[in-house]
Amino acid sequence: MQLSTYSAPDFDPYGDRAPETPEPGPWSAPTATGPLDARLTLPGSKSLTNRELVLAALADGPSLLRRPLHSRDSALMIEALRELGVEIEEVPGDGDFGPDLRITPPEELSGSSSIDCGLAGTVMRFVPPLAALALGPVVFDGDPHARKRPMRTTIESLRALGVDVADEGRGALPFTVHGTGRIAGGELEIDASASSQFVSGLLLAAPRFENGLTLRHTGERLPSMPHIEMTIATLAARGVEVTSPEPGVWVVPNAPIRALDVDIEPDLSNAAPFLVAALIAGGTVTIDGWPAATTQVGDSLGEILPRYGAAVRREGGALTIDGGAGVIGGTRIPALDLDLSEGGELAPSIAALVAFAEGASSITGIAHLRGHETDRLAALAALFADLGGQVTEVDDGLAFQPHPLHAGPWRAFDDHRIATAGAIVGLAVPGVTVDDIGATAKTLPQFPELWQRMLGHGPVAGAAGAGGVSLDPAGLL
């Protein structure tokens, strides 16, 4: 498959409050020189932040989000909701990564506006049902690659619910939702095989449908079920009980969505590259603020990484991965066949680890990654080939053959998880250069500085043990 790069449009969603976004251009991935001994705290979950923003916009009163994520994806969601008449203001908070957010829903959502989705799947799939509940047309568009992301299910779902959607037959961005202020709801069948976000987007808005919604998934598979469970949990916390009488069927009542003040958990999927780093470089990496119970798919790292030889400790609200000597210290990574159908967003980081395995390996259950920010399967196969690796696409994933990697360029393809995978590889392979580490601003603008500090290359805020570094995120914004 031919992969091409493109330049993202200029984007300054924060104005004067913008975090330190990495500069575009080549970034030399630092190589680990010894075992790690690091602790860090990560910003809020993108998945939770954007779900809570949507529910707060539909709630029966003002809500407060404490320690939300401030990144490009969350900024796009905030601006999309403001375009629909939702008031969102920054208020002082006690988090280290930016202000809290107070969301005040309008009496009635308003249309006659345009929404920039960027590359955010949550914006392009969660907001159109809200636009249908608004009065007036709402135009949706995004970055160039966003026009290639699967959207037909959202468009056809709204049409089946009686909403007028104009897309000139594309089944993709750009399209216009002609909202009338109401959706009758009722029963609906969809094929959400390409993304669980098609289900979540409908479930989030369904309490505002006049007859609620009975939603049935008709496809053979449904990726990323934990994300649907997250959606159901966020609705339950606001007083909306979603039932599932059988697998692939969800029933949402017409019900008020309660206003709620919410603490946003750290983003556990963004923890993946840092925790995998312990297996590459050796030593330990600790993530503070790890929830005892969560619906985030990143929590499964505590079960996945031990399969590759890591030791895991959960104590004091933190999760620690001990990678022993690590790849650079001579540890052999076992060859495994891993099914990541429930945690596909972890695949790029796990692939960067599996590339060093001692035998033939595979990661499967991730065919849907072809429709993400880029075609992640084609991108990873091509990138490892550029560095001398042997990685091939299979129907639902990637197959790996052991082969030494060498220095070379690593293209990000405007994809935050592809960019961080290149940083992982660079820990053990000198001379890896990521062409656009700025792609990480999508969900973690502070990634390059946190990565450098993890390696002891940045300002030290305090000792974390002999030779270690304590990562204090204060001042990163």
C-alpha positions as CSV (number, residue, x, y, z in Angstrom):
1,M,0.0,0.0,0.0
2,Q,1.3,3.5,-0.9
3,L,1.5,5.7,2.2
4,S,1.8,9.4,1.9
5,T,2.5,12.2,4.4
6,Y,0.7,15.5,4.6
7,S,0.9,18.6,6.7
8,A,-1.8,19.2,9.3
9,P,-3.3,22.7,9.1
10,D,-2.2,25.4,11.5
11,F,-4.1,24.9,14.8
12,D,-4.1,26.8,18.0
13,P,-7.1,25.6,20.0
14,Y,-5.9,27.2,23.3
15,G,-4.9,30.6,22.2
16,D,-2.7,32.0,25.0
17,R,-3.2,28.9,27.1
18,A,-1.6,26.5,24.6
19,P,0.6,23.8,26.1
20,E,4.1,23.4,24.8
21,T,3.3,21.6,21.6
22,P,6.4,19.9,20.1
23,E,7.8,21.7,17.1
24,P,7.2,19.9,13.7
25,G,10.3,18.5,12.1
26,P,12.7,15.6,12.7
27,W,13.1,14.5,16.3
28,S,16.0,12.2,17.2
29,A,14.6,9.5,19.4
30,P,16.9,9.2,22.5
31,T,18.6,5.9,23.1
32,A,18.5,4.4,26.6
33,T,21.9,4.1,28.2
34,G,20.9,2.1,31.2
35,P,18.0,0.8,33.3
36,L,15.2,3.3,34.1
37,D,14.0,4.3,37.6
38,A,11.2,6.8,37.0
39,R,7.8,7.9,38.2
40,L,5.4,10.1,36.3
41,T,1.9,11.4,36.3
42,L,-0.1,11.6,33.1
43,P,-2.8,14.0,32.0
44,G,-6.5,13.0,31.9
45,S,-8.0,10.3,29.7
46,K,-9.0,11.5,26.2
47,S,-11.8,8.9,26.0
48,L,-13.3,10.0,29.4
49,T,-12.8,13.7,28.8
50,N,-14.6,13.7,25.5
51,R,-17.4,11.5,26.8
52,E,-18.0,13.6,29.8
53,L,-17.9,16.8,27.7
54,V,-20.7,15.4,25.5
55,L,-22.8,14.3,28.5
56,A,-22.3,17.6,30.3
57,A,-23.5,19.4,27.2
58,L,-26.8,17.4,27.3
59,A,-27.2,17.5,31.1
60,D,-29.9,19.1,33.2
61,G,-27.5,21.6,34.7
62,P,-23.9,22.7,34.9
63,S,-21.1,20.1,35.4
64,L,-17.5,20.5,36.4
65,L,-14.7,18.3,34.9
66,R,-11.7,18.2,37.2
67,R,-8.3,17.4,35.7
68,P,-9.5,17.0,32.2
69,L,-7.2,16.4,29.2
70,H,-6.0,19.5,27.4
71,S,-4.9,18.4,24.0
72,R,-5.9,18.8,20.3
73,D,-8.6,16.2,20.5
74,S,-10.2,17.6,23.6
75,A,-9.9,21.2,22.3
76,L,-11.7,20.1,19.1
77,M,-14.5,18.7,21.2
78,I,-14.8,21.8,23.3
79,E,-15.0,24.0,20.2
80,A,-17.5,21.7,18.6
81,L,-19.8,21.9,21.6
82,R,-19.4,25.7,21.7
83,E,-20.5,25.8,18.1
84,L,-23.8,24.1,19.3
85,G,-24.3,26.8,22.0
86,V,-22.7,25.0,25.0
87,E,-20.9,27.3,27.4
88,I,-17.5,25.9,28.4
89,E,-15.2,27.9,30.7
90,E,-11.8,27.3,32.2
91,V,-11.7,27.5,36.0
92,P,-8.8,27.1,38.4
93,G,-8.2,23.5,39.4
94,D,-5.7,21.5,41.4
95,G,-4.3,19.5,38.5
96,D,-0.8,19.9,37.1
97,F,-1.9,19.8,33.5
98,G,-4.2,22.8,33.1
99,P,-7.5,24.2,34.3
100,D,-10.7,22.5,35.1
101,L,-13.7,22.9,32.9
102,R,-17.2,24.1,33.8
103,I,-19.8,23.2,31.2
104,T,-23.2,24.8,31.1
105,P,-25.7,23.4,28.7
106,P,-28.0,25.7,26.7
107,E,-31.8,25.6,27.0
108,E,-31.7,24.4,23.4
109,L,-28.8,23.3,21.2
110,S,-28.3,25.6,18.2
111,G,-27.0,24.8,14.7
112,S,-26.2,26.9,11.7
113,S,-22.5,26.4,12.3
114,S,-19.4,24.5,11.1
115,I,-17.4,22.0,13.1
116,D,-13.8,21.1,12.6
117,C,-13.2,17.4,13.6
118,G,-9.5,17.5,13.0
119,L,-8.6,13.8,13.2
120,A,-10.6,13.1,16.3
121,G,-12.9,10.1,15.9
122,T,-14.8,11.1,19.1
123,V,-15.7,14.4,17.5
124,M,-16.7,13.1,14.1
125,R,-18.8,10.3,15.6
126,F,-20.1,11.7,18.9
127,V,-21.1,15.2,17.9
128,P,-23.4,14.5,14.8
129,P,-26.2,13.1,16.9
130,L,-26.0,16.2,19.0
131,A,-26.2,18.3,15.9
132,A,-29.4,16.5,14.9
133,L,-30.8,17.6,18.3
134,A,-29.9,21.2,17.4
135,L,-31.9,23.6,15.3
136,G,-30.3,24.3,11.9
137,P,-27.6,22.8,9.6
138,V,-24.2,21.9,11.0
139,V,-21.3,21.2,8.6
140,F,-18.7,18.6,9.7
141,D,-15.2,18.4,8.1
142,G,-11.7,17.8,9.3
143,D,-8.1,17.1,8.4
144,P,-7.3,15.6,5.0
145,H,-7.0,12.0,6.3
146,A,-10.2,12.5,8.3
147,R,-12.1,12.3,5.0
148,K,-10.8,8.7,4.7
149,R,-11.9,7.6,8.1
150,P,-15.1,5.4,8.2
151,M,-18.2,7.5,8.8
152,R,-20.9,5.8,6.8
153,T,-22.4,4.1,9.8
154,T,-22.9,7.4,11.6
155,I,-24.5,9.0,8.5
156,E,-26.8,6.0,7.8
157,S,-27.7,5.7,11.5
158,L,-28.9,9.3,11.6
159,R,-30.9,8.9,8.4
160,A,-32.5,5.7,9.7
161,L,-33.6,7.8,12.7
162,G,-35.2,10.4,10.4
163,V,-32.4,12.9,10.3
164,D,-31.6,14.7,7.0
165,V,-27.8,14.3,6.3
166,A,-26.3,15.6,3.1
167,D,-23.0,13.9,2.1
168,E,-23.3,13.7,-1.7
169,G,-23.0,9.9,-1.5
170,R,-19.5,9.9,0.1
171,G,-20.4,8.2,3.3
172,A,-17.5,10.3,4.8
173,L,-16.5,13.8,5.7
174,P,-17.5,16.4,4.8
175,F,-21.2,16.2,5.4
176,T,-24.0,18.4,6.8
177,V,-26.5,17.4,9.5
178,H,-29.8,19.3,9.2
179,G,-31.0,19.3,12.8
180,T,-34.7,19.9,13.7
181,G,-34.2,19.9,17.5
182,R,-35.6,16.4,18.0
183,I,-35.0,12.7,17.2
184,A,-37.8,10.3,17.7
185,G,-35.6,7.3,18.5
186,G,-36.9,3.8,18.7
187,E,-35.2,0.7,17.2
188,L,-32.1,0.9,15.1
189,E,-29.7,-1.7,13.6
190,I,-26.1,-0.8,12.6
191,D,-22.9,-2.5,11.7
192,A,-20.2,-1.1,14.0
193,S,-17.5,-3.5,12.9
194,A,-15.2,-0.6,11.9
195,S,-15.4,1.2,15.3
196,S,-17.0,1.0,18.7
197,Q,-17.4,4.8,18.5
198,F,-20.4,4.3,16.2
199,V,-22.2,2.6,19.2
200,S,-20.9,5.0,21.8
201,G,-21.9,8.1,19.8
202,L,-25.5,7.0,19.6
203,L,-25.7,5.8,23.2
204,L,-24.4,9.1,24.6
205,A,-27.2,11.1,22.8
206,A,-30.0,8.5,23.1
207,P,-31.4,9.6,26.5
208,R,-32.5,12.8,24.7
209,F,-34.3,10.8,21.9
210,E,-38.1,11.1,22.5
211,N,-38.5,7.3,22.6
212,G,-35.0,6.4,23.8
213,L,-33.1,3.9,21.7
214,T,-32.9,0.1,21.2
215,L,-29.6,-0.4,19.3
216,R,-28.6,-3.6,17.7
217,H,-25.2,-4.4,16.2
218,T,-25.5,-6.6,13.2
219,G,-21.8,-7.1,12.3
220,E,-19.8,-10.3,12.9
221,R,-17.4,-8.5,15.2
222,L,-17.3,-5.5,17.5
223,P,-13.8,-4.1,18.4
224,S,-12.9,-2.3,21.6
225,M,-15.8,-3.4,23.8
226,P,-14.3,-1.8,26.8
227,H,-14.9,1.6,25.2
228,I,-18.6,0.8,25.0
229,E,-18.5,-0.3,28.7
230,M,-16.9,3.1,29.5
231,T,-19.8,4.9,27.7
232,I,-22.4,2.9,29.6
233,A,-20.6,3.6,32.9
234,T,-20.4,7.3,32.3
235,L,-24.2,7.3,31.5
236,A,-24.9,5.3,34.7
237,A,-23.0,7.8,36.8
238,R,-25.4,10.5,35.5
239,G,-28.5,8.5,36.2
240,V,-29.1,6.8,32.8
241,E,-29.2,3.0,33.1
242,V,-28.4,1.3,29.8
243,T,-29.4,-2.4,29.7
244,S,-28.1,-5.1,27.4
245,P,-30.6,-7.9,27.1
246,E,-28.3,-9.9,24.8
247,P,-24.8,-9.4,23.4
248,G,-24.7,-6.6,20.8
249,V,-28.0,-5.1,21.9
250,W,-28.3,-2.0,24.1
251,V,-31.5,-0.3,25.4
252,V,-31.3,3.4,26.4
253,P,-34.4,5.0,28.0
254,N,-35.5,8.5,27.4
255,A,-34.3,10.0,30.7
256,P,-32.7,13.2,32.1
257,I,-28.9,13.3,32.1
258,R,-27.9,14.5,35.5
259,A,-25.4,17.3,36.0
260,L,-22.3,16.0,37.7
261,D,-18.9,17.0,38.9
262,V,-16.4,14.5,37.6
263,D,-12.7,13.6,38.4
264,I,-11.1,12.5,35.1
265,E,-8.7,9.5,35.4
266,P,-5.2,9.7,33.9
267,D,-5.0,8.4,30.4
268,L,-3.9,4.8,30.8
269,S,-3.5,4.2,27.0
270,N,-1.0,7.1,27.0
271,A,0.9,5.2,29.7
272,A,1.6,2.4,27.2
273,P,4.8,3.8,25.7
274,F,6.3,4.6,29.1
275,L,5.5,1.2,30.6
276,V,6.8,-0.6,27.5
277,A,10.0,1.4,27.8
278,A,10.8,-0.5,31.0
279,L,10.9,-3.7,29.0
280,I,13.2,-2.2,26.4
281,A,15.5,-0.2,28.6
282,G,15.2,-2.3,31.7
283,G,14.5,-1.0,35.2
284,T,11.2,0.4,36.4
285,V,8.6,2.9,35.4
286,T,5.8,3.9,37.8
287,I,2.6,5.6,36.8
288,D,1.0,7.5,39.7
289,G,-2.7,7.9,40.0
290,W,-3.5,4.5,38.5
291,P,-7.2,3.8,39.3
292,A,-8.1,0.7,41.4
293,A,-11.0,0.1,39.1
294,T,-11.6,1.5,35.6
295,T,-13.1,0.9,32.2
296,Q,-10.0,2.2,30.4
297,V,-8.4,-0.4,28.0
298,G,-5.0,0.7,29.2
299,D,-5.6,-1.1,32.5
300,S,-5.0,-4.3,30.6
301,L,-1.3,-3.4,30.3
302,G,-1.0,-4.8,33.8
303,E,-1.9,-8.2,32.4
304,I,-0.3,-7.9,28.9
305,L,3.2,-6.9,29.8
306,P,3.9,-9.8,32.2
307,R,3.4,-12.1,29.2
308,Y,6.5,-10.5,27.8
309,G,8.5,-10.9,31.0
310,A,7.6,-7.8,33.1
311,A,6.9,-7.9,36.8
312,V,4.0,-5.7,37.9
313,R,3.3,-4.0,41.2
314,R,0.1,-2.2,42.1
315,E,0.3,-0.3,45.4
316,G,-0.4,3.1,46.8
317,G,-2.5,4.2,43.8
318,A,0.3,3.5,41.4
319,L,1.3,0.9,38.9
320,T,4.9,-0.1,38.4
321,I,6.4,-2.2,35.5
322,D,9.8,-3.8,36.2
323,G,11.5,-4.8,32.9
324,G,14.5,-6.4,34.5
325,A,17.6,-6.0,32.4
326,G,15.5,-5.0,29.4
327,V,16.2,-5.6,25.7
328,I,19.3,-3.4,25.8
329,G,20.5,-5.5,28.8
330,G,20.1,-8.8,27.1
331,T,16.6,-9.9,28.2
332,R,14.9,-12.0,25.5
333,I,11.4,-11.0,24.6
334,P,9.2,-14.2,24.2
335,A,7.5,-14.9,20.9
336,L,3.7,-14.8,21.5
337,D,0.5,-14.6,19.6
338,L,-1.5,-11.7,21.2
339,D,-5.2,-11.0,20.6
340,L,-5.7,-7.2,21.1
341,S,-9.3,-7.0,19.8
342,E,-10.4,-5.3,23.1
343,G,-7.4,-2.9,23.3
344,G,-6.4,-2.1,19.7
345,E,-5.2,1.4,20.6
346,L,-2.3,-0.3,22.6
347,A,-1.2,-2.1,19.4
348,P,1.5,0.4,18.2
349,S,3.3,0.4,21.5
350,I,3.1,-3.4,21.8
351,A,4.3,-3.8,18.2
352,A,7.4,-1.7,19.1
353,L,8.1,-4.3,21.8
354,V,7.2,-7.4,19.7
355,A,9.7,-6.2,17.0
356,F,12.4,-7.4,19.4
357,A,10.9,-10.8,20.2
358,E,13.1,-13.9,19.9
359,G,10.8,-15.7,17.4
360,A,7.7,-15.5,15.1
361,S,5.0,-13.4,16.8
362,S,1.7,-11.9,15.9
363,I,-0.8,-9.2,17.1
364,T,-4.3,-10.0,15.9
365,G,-7.9,-8.7,16.4
366,I,-6.9,-5.2,15.1
367,A,-8.1,-5.1,11.6
368,H,-10.1,-1.9,12.5
369,L,-6.9,0.0,13.0
370,R,-6.8,0.4,9.2
371,G,-9.4,3.1,9.7
372,H,-7.7,5.1,12.4
373,E,-5.7,8.3,12.1
374,T,-3.8,6.5,9.5
375,D,-3.9,2.9,8.3
376,R,-1.9,1.8,11.3
377,L,-1.3,-1.7,10.1
378,A,0.2,-0.6,6.7
379,A,2.1,2.2,8.4
380,L,3.8,-0.1,11.0
381,A,4.6,-2.8,8.4
382,A,6.2,-0.1,6.2
383,L,8.1,1.6,9.0
384,F,9.6,-1.6,10.4
385,A,10.6,-2.6,6.8
386,D,12.4,0.8,6.5
387,L,14.5,-0.2,9.6
388,G,15.3,-3.7,8.3
389,G,12.5,-5.5,10.2
390,Q,10.2,-8.2,8.9
391,V,6.6,-7.3,9.7
392,T,3.8,-8.2,7.4
393,E,0.1,-7.5,7.4
394,V,-2.4,-10.3,7.9
395,D,-6.2,-10.1,7.6
396,D,-6.7,-8.9,11.2
397,G,-3.3,-7.8,12.4
398,L,0.5,-8.0,12.0
399,A,2.9,-10.9,11.8
400,F,6.5,-10.5,13.1
401,Q,9.7,-12.4,12.2
402,P,12.8,-11.7,14.2
403,H,15.3,-9.5,12.4
404,P,17.8,-6.8,13.6
405,L,16.7,-3.2,13.2
406,H,18.9,-0.4,12.2
407,A,18.9,3.4,12.2
408,G,16.6,5.3,9.9
409,P,13.7,7.7,9.6
410,W,10.3,6.9,11.3
411,R,7.3,8.6,9.7
412,A,4.5,9.6,12.1
413,F,1.8,9.8,9.5
414,D,0.2,12.5,11.7
415,D,-0.7,9.7,14.1
416,H,0.1,10.1,17.8
417,R,0.5,6.4,18.5
418,I,2.7,5.8,15.5
419,A,4.9,8.6,16.7
420,T,5.3,7.2,20.2
421,A,6.0,3.7,18.8
422,G,9.0,5.3,17.0
423,A,10.2,6.7,20.3
424,I,10.0,3.2,21.9
425,V,12.1,1.6,19.0
426,G,14.6,4.4,19.4
427,L,15.4,3.4,23.0
428,A,17.2,0.3,21.7
429,V,18.1,1.4,18.1
430,P,20.4,4.4,17.9
431,G,19.7,6.8,15.0
432,V,15.9,6.5,14.8
433,T,14.4,9.9,13.8
434,V,10.7,10.6,14.1
435,D,9.7,13.0,11.4
436,D,6.9,14.7,13.4
437,I,6.8,14.1,17.1
438,G,4.3,17.0,17.2
439,A,1.6,14.4,16.2
440,T,1.6,13.5,19.9
441,A,-0.2,16.8,20.7
442,K,-3.4,15.0,19.7
443,T,-3.6,13.4,23.1
444,L,-0.4,14.1,25.0
445,P,1.3,17.4,24.1
446,Q,3.9,16.9,26.9
447,F,5.1,13.6,25.5
448,P,8.7,14.6,24.3
449,E,9.5,16.3,27.6
450,L,8.1,13.5,29.7
451,W,10.1,11.0,27.6
452,Q,13.3,12.9,28.1
453,R,12.7,13.2,31.8
454,M,12.0,9.4,32.0
455,L,15.4,8.9,30.7
456,G,17.0,11.3,33.1
457,H,17.7,13.9,30.3
458,G,15.4,16.6,31.6
459,P,15.1,18.7,34.7
460,V,15.1,16.6,37.9
461,A,12.4,17.5,40.3
462,G,13.6,15.1,43.0
463,A,15.2,11.8,43.5
464,A,13.1,8.6,43.0
465,G,15.7,6.3,44.3
466,A,19.4,5.7,43.5
467,G,20.1,7.1,40.1
468,G,16.4,7.7,39.5
469,V,14.3,10.7,38.6
470,S,11.0,11.8,39.9
471,L,8.8,13.3,37.1
472,D,7.0,16.4,38.3
473,P,4.6,17.5,35.5
474,A,4.2,21.0,37.0
475,G,5.3,23.6,34.6
476,L,4.9,21.5,31.5
477,L,2.0,23.6,30.3
